[in-house]
């Protein structure tokens, strides 16, 4: 899963007036692994992740394409992040995980800045659990794993 989440979640934008639409190629770097995700190596880099961003006014959708999109879909239950503010995009997880009496999904949130045709930011993966005490014991409750990313699109 080192690249699962890495390949999985990527992209965002900046400012509601910015034109963020385009086809991006993203590179990810795994950072803290507060959720103890399997096969996550801090410092591991994944490059060449294709992401398509569409925009209608301030509504933005970022869709992870190719094998990374498939992996993201298996992990979160979706390969798309959406938002009505182009600096903050979210993907709500629908794939349940269970251990003991703890049940949870992972949600993704992307925040980024766009400078010209270069996009850079952070992707947070947070567990949303059922509040059972087993979740605290497992270090799921309140956990946060994150990646830094950057990428470019062809000049607009």
N, C-alpha and C positions, 0 to 999 in steps of 0.2 A: 504494500500500500504506500511505499515511499513516494511513488509517482502517481498513485491512485488519486490522492487528494491533490497532489501537485499537478497532475494532468487535468484534474477535474475542474478546478475552479479558477477562472481567470477573467479579468477585465473589469472595466468600469469607465468612468468618464469624469468630467469636470465642469461644473457650472451649467445652469439650465440654458444659457445662451450659446454654449459651445456646440459645434457640430462634431459629434463623436462617432458618427456612423462610419463604418468601414470594415475591411478585413484585416485583422491584426495577426501578427505572429508573436507569441508570448514566450518569455523565459521565466521560470519559477525557481525560487530558492526556499527550501524548507527551513523554517526557524523553530521556535519553541514548539514542543509537542506535549502541551498540558493535558491533552485527552488520551495520551498513551496509544496513539494510532499505530497499528501494526506496520512493520516495514518502513517506518518513518525515520530517516536519518537526517539529523540536523546538519545543514550545509549542503545537502544533496541538491543538485540543480537538474532541471528538466527544461529542454529548449524545443522550439519549433511547434508549440501548441497553437493550432489555428482557432481563432475566435472571430465570430461575425457579430458586429454591433449594429443594430437598427435603431432608428430614432424617429419619433413623430412628436414634434414640439419638445416638451420636456420629458416625455415618456421614452425610456431607453430599455432595450432588451439586448443582453449579451448572451450569445449561444456558443457553447464550446463544441467544436466540430471534430470529426474524425474519431480515432480510437480514444482520445481523451474524453470526448463527449459520451462515448459508450461507458467508460469507466465512471465518469461523474454520475451518469444516470443510474448505475448500479449502486453507487455509494449514497447519493442523496435522493434519488428518485426523479431527478430532473437534470437536464444539461443546460438550463437557461437561468439567468439572473435577471430580475426586472426591478424597475424603480421609476418613480415619478419625479425623482431628482437625480440628475445624471452623475452625481458624485457618490451616490450610495445605492448599490444594487444588492438585492437579497435573493436567496434561493432557500425555500423552506423544505426541509427534508421530509420524505414520506416513507423511507425504508426503515422499518423498526429493527432495533437490536434489543436483545434480552439477555440478562444474566441474573440468576436468582429471581428476586421480585422486582428488579429494576428493568424498566423498559425505556428506551430513548431513541431519538433520531438525531441526525446532525443537520444543522442549518449552516449556510454559507453567507458571508457578507463581504462585499468588495467595496473598498474605498480607493479612489485614485485621483490623480491629476493628469491632465492632458496638456502638453506643451507642443504646439505644432502638430506633428504626426506621431509623437512619442507619448506613450501611456505608461505610468508607473504608479504603484500602490501596494496595497496589502489585502490579503484574503484571510479572513478569520473563519474557523470552523468551530462551532460551539454546540455542545450537546444540549438537547431539550429533553429532560427526563420527567418521569411520572412522580417525582418527589419521594419515592420510597427510600428509607434509610440505606438499603443496599447500594443505592447510587452513590452515596457519599463514601462508603467503604471502597467502592470500585474506582473512585476518583473520576466519576463521570459528571457528577453534579457541579455545575459552574466551571467546567473545564474549557480551555481555549487552546487550540493549535492554530498556528498561522504560518503563512508564506509571504514573502515579498515577491513582487513580479514587475516586469517591465516588458514593453513590446512596442512595435511600430506598425504603421499601416503605410501603404503607398501614398505618396504626396497627393493631397486633395486639390 
